[in-house]
């Protein structure tokens, strides 16, 4: 059932929306002197994007990283130039390079210091987002048309396309964003352009579905970890252009612009914690312009226009509250790349010590939360003695759980566990390693059961750990000892 907050006009709704008193200041990132555009930041604070270059044999820009907001950009290896658009907590970066010849792009992954061209169908494509598990989404080109796709373990998978009517029968589909649980959003549309049929989509384990919102010509922009999707569309019967956040239960919240500004706004990005950013139309220095805006908790918050510029567009937003984007004067073609820092709640982690014997499976768990509540659907990574052992998604209480088996040959009494969530919060806990387990618990999993009986039978007639009575051979008396300690 769809519940739409938008039955009144967007102008009326806008009058009810509070806004910040002053524009959030803009902070410029270093570039090579020709401008650029940052696009994403990960839990470690590493920023990715592109900077413009004037170099023979390259396109207009090259992909770069900024290790901190005050550092110089470092080029990411790219033989033709291009742009980086997303980075996850593991440091995997995705983007698109320029084709040597052709109008499309080459989807690329940079991981652990290596560059990988992602497979397409021979005509090129675009990588748009990557989640904490390393799943990449974007589009590939099929006979000059766009087809939504994802790459799992660098293997291409085409996403299903729903029935959709266009005037010429040609349908484009685009996958734009993926959350930590692997749910994807994007758009199905006519290839003609704006003002033509389009609809926002969601792909999940049930397949593909339209996102019902009451809006017209909707487009799926980004998805957060709760499954909320920010879309662009025309609401109030087509009379107002605005972004809206659609929750999995069908609730629709139109993010309107207060009436003192010119009408019309669009979302361009959203963090996995639900922070939306985009642009709206306004007068800049007495002249028409396009200004950047964010809607933290639904509050219309203008972002400062860099001095001398007229058009500003956010291109990415991190869960740490940094909104990235670029601005231009609309005349010279030069651009200024940087960010606006919003005040957001810090993420925190809680964990407890666990204990177990060598060879025993234990549950590692940590709770991710903010002051306002649990971080649901977020990815938490666990490292034991500095080795990554896995990642898990938080449940409805904000807790992530991961099974871990204490190595049977571990010689110490304690193992260090560091948990890190995708927002950058980190906490250290320990595994207390006990001296061992009862003799009949042959696999040392804390129970004497059929698994131990199977291990004993496999060792029948030999000597060793399954010789429970110590007579030098595994036989029926050892079965009796095991059964006497049976726990099930």
Rosetta blueprint (number, residue, H / E / L):
1 X L
2 X L
3 X E
4 X E
5 X E
6 X L
7 X L
8 X L
9 X L
10 X H
11 X H
12 X H
13 X H
14 X H
15 X H
16 X L
17 X L
18 X L
19 X E
20 X L
21 X L
22 X L
23 X L
24 X E
25 X L
26 X E
27 X E
28 X E
29 X L
30 X L
31 X L
32 X L
33 X L
34 X L
35 X L
36 X E
37 X E
38 X E
39 X E
40 X E
41 X E
42 X L
43 X L
44 X L
45 X L
46 X L
47 X E
48 X E
49 X E
50 X E
51 X E
52 X E
53 X L
54 X L
55 X L
56 X L
57 X L
58 X L
59 X L
60 X L
61 X E
62 X E
63 X E
64 X E
65 X E
66 X E
67 X L
68 X L
69 X L
70 X L
71 X L
72 X L
73 X L
74 X E
75 X E
76 X L
77 X L
78 X L
79 X L
80 X L
81 X L
82 X E
83 X E
84 X E
85 X E
86 X E
87 X E
88 X L
89 X L
90 X L
91 X L
92 X L
93 X E
94 X E
95 X E
96 X E
97 X E
98 X E
99 X L
100 X L
101 X L
102 X L
103 X L
104 X L
105 X E
106 X E
107 X E
108 X E
109 X E
110 X E
111 X E
112 X L
113 X L
114 X E
115 X E
116 X E
117 X E
118 X L
119 X L
120 X L
121 X L
122 X L
123 X L
124 X L
125 X E
126 X E
127 X E
128 X E
129 X E
130 X E
131 X L
132 X L
133 X L
134 X L
135 X L
136 X E
137 X E
138 X E
139 X E
140 X E
141 X E
142 X E
143 X L
144 X L
145 X E
146 X E
147 X E
148 X E
149 X E
150 X E
151 X E
152 X E
153 X L
154 X L
155 X E
156 X E
157 X E
158 X E
159 X L
160 X L
161 X L
162 X L
163 X L
164 X L
165 X L
166 X L
167 X L
168 X L
169 X L
170 X L
171 X L
172 X E
173 X E
174 X E
175 X E
176 X E
177 X E
178 X E
179 X L
180 X L
181 X L
182 X L
183 X L
184 X E
185 X E
186 X E
187 X E
188 X E
189 X E
190 X L
191 X L
192 X L
193 X L
194 X L
195 X L
196 X L
197 X L
198 X E
199 X E
200 X E
201 X E
202 X E
203 X E
204 X E
205 X L
206 X L
207 X E
208 X E
209 X E
210 X E
211 X L
212 X L
213 X L
214 X L
215 X L
216 X E
217 X E
218 X E
219 X E
220 X E
221 X E
222 X E
223 X E
224 X L
225 X L
226 X L
227 X L
228 X L
229 X E
230 X E
231 X E
232 X E
233 X E
234 X E
235 X E
236 X L
237 X L
238 X L
239 X L
240 X E
241 X E
242 X E
243 X E
244 X E
245 X E
246 X E
247 X L
248 X L
249 X L
250 X L
251 X E
252 X E
253 X E
254 X E
255 X E
256 X L
257 X L
258 X L
259 X L
260 X L
261 X L
262 X L
263 X L
264 X L
265 X E
266 X E
267 X E
268 X E
269 X E
270 X E
271 X L
272 X L
273 X L
274 X L
275 X L
276 X E
277 X E
278 X E
279 X E
280 X E
281 X E
282 X E
283 X E
284 X E
285 X L
286 X L
287 X E
288 X E
289 X E
290 X E
291 X E
292 X E
293 X E
294 X E
295 X E
296 X E
297 X L
298 X L
299 X E
300 X E
301 X E
302 X E
303 X E
304 X L
305 X L
306 X L
307 X L
308 X L
309 X L
310 X L
311 X E
312 X E
313 X E
314 X E
315 X E
316 X E
317 X E
318 X L
319 X L
320 X L
321 X L
322 X E
323 X E
324 X E
325 X E
326 X E
327 X E
328 X E
329 X L
330 X L
331 X L
332 X L
333 X L
334 X L
335 X E
336 X E
337 X E
338 X E
339 X E
340 X E
341 X E
342 X L
343 X L
344 X L
345 X L
346 X L
347 X L
348 X E
349 X E
350 X E
351 X E
352 X L
353 X L
354 X E
355 X E
356 X E
357 X E
358 X L
359 X L
360 X L
361 X E
362 X E
363 X E
364 X E
365 X E
366 X E
367 X E
368 X E
369 X E
370 X E
371 X L
372 X L
373 X E
374 X E
375 X L
376 X L
377 X L
378 X L
379 X E
380 X E
381 X E
382 X E
383 X E
384 X E
385 X L
386 X L
387 X E
388 X E
389 X E
390 X E
391 X E
392 X E
393 X E
394 X L
395 X L
396 X L
397 X L
398 X L
399 X E
400 X E
401 X E
402 X E
403 X E
404 X E
405 X E
406 X L
407 X L
408 X L
409 X L
410 X L
411 X L
412 X L
413 X L
414 X E
415 X E
416 X E
417 X E
418 X E
419 X E
420 X E
421 X E
422 X L
423 X L
424 X L
425 X L
426 X E
427 X E
428 X E
429 X E
430 X E
431 X E
432 X E
433 X E
434 X E
435 X L
436 X L
437 X L
438 X L
439 X L
440 X L
441 X L
442 X L
443 X L
444 X L
445 X L
446 X L
447 X L
448 X L
449 X L
450 X H
451 X H
452 X H
453 X H
454 X H
455 X H
456 X H
457 X H
458 X H
459 X L
460 X L
461 X L
462 X L
463 X L
464 X L
465 X L
466 X L
467 X L
468 X L
469 X L
470 X L
471 X L
472 X L
473 X L
474 X L
475 X L
476 X H
477 X H
478 X H
479 X H
480 X H
481 X H
482 X H
483 X H
484 X H
485 X L
486 X L
487 X L
488 X L
